[in-house]
Amino acid sequence: MNKKKDPNIAPGMDDQEELNASATDKEVADGEYTSVTTLSYDEVDPS
């Protein structure tokens, strides 16, 4: 039985601050980073 779980964040973690932090040079050298792309939908009211 393999259930797919949604990603989650550890309790107490400031998600905006932590998720927007850049990887250190050591993390990049060790391959311990994730590339993040932000998609923003800006809807303009046609009226």
Secondary structure, DSSP 8 states (H G I E B T S, - for coil): ----------TT--HHHHHT----HHHHHHT----------------
